[in-house]
Every structure is written in structure tokens, then in C-alpha cells.
């Protein structure tokens, strides 16, 4: 598999915010989002055994497979190997591709493309604060938890407007909860 990086940190967003986790960032994506924080240029080829060996070197047993887009590479074999090593496996996906059925937790963060997934444990939608953003398109999507996450534009004044608008929307639509990128807010490495 093409692996961009493997690192240990705290989950910074969504349902598991604050949870120590080992992140396996796979390289490659089928989307080109303007707010993406992944450098898609660098990667190295790793076997399932090499990935599990690297992940097992950390004390947490929560693994987050992210990207890029994990559905382009993630296999049942890797998930099974992580389970055998004692890991809970969370996948963060844009929802455009199928995932192995043995994943423990699916976080779907759609990016505007048609979804292949019909359900997830958590739906986490980036709130860009654009006029006419329509979140009713997710009404039929099955998710135990629904989060709106204000987009980080890199501009503090614009971000403040987006956050305020997001909070107002959630107050009027209590089916949704707020997710902040706490790893950016408090500079978690």
C-alpha cells in the first residue's frame, strides 16, 4: 500500500476527539478539495506486515486509517491484521468508494461527490459558510452521529464568520453537532 505517513497523536475532530490514536495516512485521493491538509506528493510502499509493525509500536490501540482516500487502497487483510494486533480500526473516508466490511467505525466526510456509502457511524460534513449550503441532502444518510465542522480557510477573520454561521445553523438544526479541529486550535503535533 502507498502510505503517506504513520504518526501518533490525539484524534482532533469528530466523535473520538481527544482519543490517543495511531494514524495511518494512505496516499492518493479521487478528490481535489481546496481545503485539504494532506501532502499527496510523498509516500512509500509498505506491506500489511510493515504497516502493522509500525502501528504496533505505539501505546494506543485505536488506529485511524485516513488519507487521501482510504477506500482506494484499504483491504480486509490490513483491517484483520490490525484487529489481530489488538486494534480498534476507524476509517475516515469521503464516502465515494466501498470499504472492507470488517472496519469497526466509519467516519464519512463527504466532499460533494456522489456517495457510494449509504450509512456510517459518524457523518462529518465540512461547513464552508457559503450562501445556500444545503445539508438536507444528508437527511436520508444513516448515521448514529452527525457533525458539522467549520472549514479552516487559513484566514482568522473568515474562519470566525464561518464558525458563527455554523453555530447558528446547528442551533436551528439540533440533529447536528459541532466538530472543531482541536488539533489545529491547540497545536497538537
Secondary structure, DSSP 8 states (H G I E B T S, - for coil): -EEEEEEEEE--SSTTTT-EEEEEEE---S---TT-----S--EE--HHHHHHHHTTSS--EEEEESS-GGGT--HHHHHHHHHTT-EEEEEE-SSS---TT-SEEEE---SS--S-SEEEEEEEEE---TT--GGGGTTSEEEEEEEEE---S-HHHHHHHHHHHHHHHHH-TT-EE---HHHHTT--
